[in-house]
Amino acid sequence: MSDDEILALVAQESGLPRERLDMDARLGTLDISSIDMVSLLFEVEDRYGVEIEPDQVTPDMTLGELVARIRAKAQA
């Protein structure tokens, strides 16, 4: 799985344009609703077999940190 694949999934689940998804952006500034975030985490689990609990994702986390967490868990 590539960063671009994960970002495309974030765009799909959040409804945000892909070009707005900067790896340095804090999740709290991206206007991703909590429902969309939970939906994203379920989709990540379905597609990649990676389970990330919603309480492990904070508004202060950057999109890059979330992508890195997903990739690290997929490789574990």
Order of alpha helices (4+ residues) and beta strands (2+ residues): alpha-alpha-alpha
